[in-house]
Amino acid sequence: MKNKISIFLISLIIISGCDYPCPGFDKELLNWMPYNLNDELVYINQYNDTLKFIVDAKEVSPPYETSRKNRDYCESHVSFNIREVLQPYINVIFSNIYQLEDNITIATEIDVENSSGYCYIETNNLDNDIKELTINNVEYKTIILEKDTLKYDDKIWKIIIAKNYGIIQFHDRETGNIWTLQEK
């Protein structure tokens, strides 16, 4: 009987005590938010007003270990804080990409000139959500994050993210401004 209990306890320790490797953030997904610290992003609207942002924080999760019982919750992420240059910490873009197994969530919150909005997309296959879009005669591979303006009161209701560029456009339904990223 003692041997059975010992074997059971050893098995329990092995099963629950072993570490399970969780991967770091998939570097390929960084192509959707290719920002580095101190990058400047300049947006212009249809009236030639400009907003100038700077990337002041970036966090990319490294590989880590968790217990075997938590292996289904391995999550990695990248997050950015992008602030408006002339009015620090008043106008801000927060952007995140999360991975949990095969599920990817891209979430962006924009607060600019008293207009704000939070948009996200969850997908198991990002390729299915990519749309070809032409803006200012340039063709982009994009992901479009948008909210139904009848159901939500967010002022920023549409955010367009392009592969290798990041946020290339966002729409303010209250002011009618469409802010478009200017090429460097």
N, C-alpha and C positions, 0 to 999 in steps of 0.2 A: 504494500500500500504506500509506503514511504517513497518507493521508486516512482510510482505513478504520479504522486503529488510533486515530486522533484522534477520529473519530466514535464509535467503540466506547467509548473512555475517557470522553468527554463524556456519552454516554448512561448509562454506569454511574454516574458521579458524580451525574447528575440523578436517576436512579432510586433510588439508595441514600442520597444525601445530603440529599434534600428532607425537610423536617419534615412530619409528619403530625399534625393537631390531634386530641387526645383530649379529649372533653368532660369537664366537671367533674361532680360528683355531681348526680344528678337530684333537684332540690328537692322534687318531688312525693313521692319516697320518704321524705323527712324526716317526712311525716305519720305514719309508723309508729314513729318515735322522736322525738317533738317536744320534745326536751329542750334546755334552755339551761343555761349555766353557773350554778351555785348554785341550781338548782331543787331543791326538797325533795320526796321521794317517801316517803309513809308507807304501810306495809303492815301489815295486821292479820290474825292467824290466827283459827281457829274458837274459840280459847280467850281471845280478846281481848288476846293479847300483841302488841306492836307492834315494828316495825323502822322506823327512820327513816334514809333515805339522802339524800345530796346529790350532785348532778352536779358533779364537780370537774375534768373534762377533756372537751373535745369537739373533734374534728378532722373537718373536711369538706374533701375533696380538691377543689382548684380545677381548671379546665381546664389542660392542659399539652400539650407537643408531644413527639413521639417520632419515630424514624426510620420511614420507610415499611416497612422490613422487620419492624418490631415493631408495626405498626398493629393486628394481630389480638390484641394483648395490652394494649390500652388498658383500664385498670382505674381506676375511681373508687370512693371509699368514704366512709363516715362512721363514726366510732368514738366511743364514750363510755366514760368511767370513772366509776362511781357508787359511792361508798363509804358505809359505815354511819357515821352521825354520832358515836355514842358510842364506837365501837371503830375509829378510822380505820385503813384499809388491812388490816384483818383480814377484815371482811365486805365483799365487793366484787361488783359486777356489771360485766362487760365486755360491751359490745354493739357489733356491727358490721353494716353492710350493705355488700355489695360488688356492683359492677356490672362485668361483662365482656361487652361487646356486649349481646346480649339476655338473658344469663344473670344472674340476681339471686340472691345468697346472703345470708340473714339468719342471723347466728350470735350466740348469747348464752351467756355463761358466768356462772354464779352461784355464789358461795362465801359461805355464811351459816351461822353457828353450827356450824361443822365439817361441814356438808353442802355438797357441791358437785356441779355438773353442767354439761355442755356440750351444747347442743342447737342444731341448725341445720336450715335448709331451703334447698334449691337449686331454682330454678324458672326456666322460660323465660317463664311467664305468671303473674304474681302473682295476677291476678284469679281464676284457677282454684283457688287455694289459700285464698281468703277464705271464712270460714264465719261465719254469723250465730250469735251466742252471747249468752245472757242470763245476767248475773251480778248478784245483788242487785237484781233487777227493772229492770236497765238493759240495753238491747240494744246489742251492739257488733258491728262488723265486725272479725273476728279472723283471725290466723294462729296456728296451734297448732304449736309445736315440741315434739316428744316423742321419747323413746327407749324401746325395748322393754326393760323391766326384767328380762326373762329373759336377754337377751344382754349387757347392759351393767350395770356396777355403780354408775353415777352415782346419787347420792342425790337430786339435783334432776333429775327425769326429765321434767317437763312444764312448759313456759313458754308463757303465752298473751300475745300482743301484740295490742293493739287500735289500729286507725287513730285518730289524733288523741289517743291516750292513752299509748302506749308499752307497757311491760310491766305488764299489769293483774293477772296472777296467776302464781304458780309453786308447784309441788307437790314436797314432800319425802317420798319414799317411806319413808325410815327412821323419821322421827318422826311421819309422818302429817299434818304441818302443811300447810295450804293457805293461802298468803300472798296476800292480795287487796289491791290498791291502794285506798286511801281517797280519795274525792272531795275536792277542795280546797274 
